Amino acid sequence: MCETNAYILQDDREELLMDSVILLRPEDGKIYLRSLLGKEKYVEATIQEINFLDHRLVLKEK
């Protein structure tokens, strides 16, 4: 599978935001995430890093 875990960077600390993310889409200044199980979330953040090898996505809170 090609899902990844999404983390949010807050005050120089990473916190798991969502696991098994299969879709990331920018929408109206926010980032839309959807998981393998259909969980959906909008986040006011920017992309800090995407590491495809480690299945890791880091977002920085606006």
Secondary structure by P-SEA (a helix, b strand, c coil): cbbbbbbbbcccccccccccccbbbbcccbbbbbcccccccccccccccccccccbbbbbcc
